Amino acid sequence: MMPELGKYAGAVLGSYAATAVLIAGLVGLTLWQSVRMKRALAEAEARLGDK
């Protein structure tokens, strides 16, 4: 069920692809930062627990 895009098909599909890549990159970056922050928090809590 693909609409007819005519001569703009390349530009429209390219824009969709670029958007999908950017969203996937943002999700990946967010997950990576979440892991880093959880690790840093666990280390900080461990240091506080040692005192």
C-alpha positions, 0 to 999 in steps of 0.5 A: 500500500505505497502511495504514488510519489512520482518524481519525488520518490527518491527524496521522500524515501530518503527523508524517511530513511534519514529520519529512521536512522536519526531516531535509531541513533537517538534511542541507542545514545539514550540507552548507552547513556542510561547504562553509563549513568546506572554504573556511575550511580552504583559506584557512587552508592558503593563508595558511600556505603563503605564510609 
